[in-house]
Amino acid sequence: MKVYETTFIINPQMEDATIDNKVNVVSEIISNNSGKILHADHMGTRKLAYQIKGLTQGYYASFIFESNTDVLKILDRHLKLDETYLRHLTIVYEGDMLEKKQREKEQAQKEQAQKEAESENTDVKETDTKPVKTEEPEIKTEVKAETETKIDSEPVAEKPAAEEVKADTEVKKEVEPKSSTDNESLYNEEDEL
C-alpha cells in the first residue's frame, strides 16, 4: 500500500452544507475501499489562478491517505462524473507525515505567538504615547531658549573669525619668503659636500 495525496476544488457557490457533504463523500470513498486517511485539510475558499467554468474562486480540500491502487480508479471516476468538482489531482505522496504534522504544529504556535505579541505591542504603544504628550511643552521651551542664545551670539562670533583669517594670511606671507631662503641654504650645503 502506498501513500497518496488528493487535492480537489469544489464550486464555492453551493451552500456550506452541500460543500461539506461533497468533502465527506470523498472521505467515505477512500475509507470504504480499504483506504486509511492520514491527514485531511480543508483549505476553504480561495481565488483561482484562472477562471474555471466562469468562476474566479473555488473551495479547496486535500486528503493524504494510504490505500491500494484500486481506490484511485474509483475516486477518479467519482470526481470526473460529478460536475461540482471543478478540478482534482492525485499524486503519490513522498513526504513524511510526522514531519508534516510537526511543521503544522510549529507554524500554528508561531502564529499564536505573533498574535499575542501584537496584542501586547498595541497595549505598550498606548501607554508609551501618553507620557510623550505631557513632556512636549517642556521640550519646546528648551528649544526656544537655545535659539534665542544662538541668535544673540552669532554676530559676535562672526567678527573675530574674519579678523583671525586676515591675520593668518598676513603671517603666511611673512613666512613664505623665509622658506625660500631656507631652501637656498639647503642647496648650498649640498653643493659643499
N, C-alpha and C positions, 0 to 999 in steps of 0.2 A: 504494500500500500504506500502511495506517495502522498505528499502534502501539496495541495493546490490552493490558489487564491483566485476567487471570482469577484469581479467588480462589475456593477451594473448601474445604469441610470434609469430612473423612473420618471414619467411625466409628472411634474410638480403641480399641475392644475387640478389634480384629483384631491379628494378630501383626505385628511390625515389618517383616518381610519382605513381607508382603501389602500393608501401607501403602506401602512404598517402591515396590512393583510398580504400585500404583494411580497414584502420582505419576508414575512413568516412562511409563505408558500415555498420560497426558495430554500429556506432553512429546513422545512419539512422534507422537501425532495432529497436533500443531502442526507438527513438523518434516517429517513425511511429506506434508503438504498445502501445500507451498511457503511454510511459515512459518519465521521465524528467532527463536529465543529470545534475548532480550537480557538478561534477568535472571530468576533463579529464587530463590525464598525459601521455605524450609521452616521455618515458624514453630514447629511442634511442637504438642504437646497443650496446649490452653488451656480455661479454663472458658467455657461458653456463657452468653450473656445470659439465655436462657430454654431450657427443655427442648425438645429436638427428638427425636421418636420415643423418648421416655423417657430420653434421655441428657443428662447435665449437662456433659459435656466433648466436645471434638472436636479432631481433628488438622487444623491449618490449613496450607495451602500456597498459593503465589501465583506466577504467571508473568507477566512482561511480555514481549510478543512482537510481532513485525511480520509481518503477513500480509494476505491478501485476505479479503473478507467470506465467502467460501465456507467457510473454516476454522471460522468462528464457528458455522455451522449444524451441521457435523459434531461439533464439540466440545460444543455444547449438547445434541445428541441423545444423545451418549455419557454425559454427566453426568446426564441425566434418567433414562435406562434402567437404569443401574447403581445399585442401592439402597445401596451402601456409601458413596456420596457423599450427605451429608446436605443440604448447600446449596451453591450456586455462584452466582457473579456475574461477568459480563464487561462491561467498560466501555472506552470509548476513553480511552487514556492521554494526558493533556495535559501532563505534566511533562517535564523534560529529564533524560534518562538520565545524562548526565555529572554533572549537579548531584546527582542521587540517589546515584550511586556515591561522589562526593566527600563527601557528608554522612555516608554509612555508614562511610567510612574515618575521618573525623574523630571520629565517635561511638565507633568501636572504639578509636581512640587515646586518647580521653578516659577511657574505661572502664579501659583498661590502665594509664593514669597514676594513676587513682584507686586501683586495686588496689595498685600499687606504693607510693603514698603511705600507704595504710592499713597495709601491711606494715611500712613504715618507722616509722610512728607507734606501732605496737604495740611495736617494738623500743625506741624512745625512751622510751615510758611505763614500760617495765620498768626501765630504767636510772635514770629520774628518781625512782621511788618508793624505791629502795634508800637513797640518801643522806638523804632526808627522815626515814626511820625512825631513823637514827643521830643526827640532830640534835634529835629531840623531847625527850629528857630535859633538855638544856640550856635549852630554851625554858621548860619547866615550872619549873625552878629560878629563872629570872629573874622569872617571873610571881609566884611565891610571895614573892620578896624585895620586889617592888613593892607587893604587897597588905599586907605587914607594915608597911612605912613609911607607907602611906596610913592605916592604922588608927591608928597612933601619932600622926600629925599632925592628924587630923580634929578631935578635941576641942579642941585648942589653937587651930585656925584659926576655929572657930565663935564663941568668946567675943569676940575683938576685933571681929569683924564685927558682932555685936549692939551693942556699945558704940559703934561708929562710926555706926550707924544712929541711935541715940539722940542722939548729938552733932550729927548733920546736921539732925535735926528741931528741936533747940533753936536752932541757928544760923538756920534758916529763919524761926522765929518772931520772932527779933530783927530780921531783915531786913525782914519784911513791913510793920511799922509805918513804917519809914523810907521804903519805896517809896510809901506812900500820901501822905506829906508831900511827897515829891518831885513827885508828880502835882499836888498842890495848888499848888505853887510854879510849875509849868509853866502852869497855868491863869491864875495871877495875872500871869505875864509876857505872856500872850496878851491879857489884858484891857487891859494898859497900852498896847499897840500900837494 
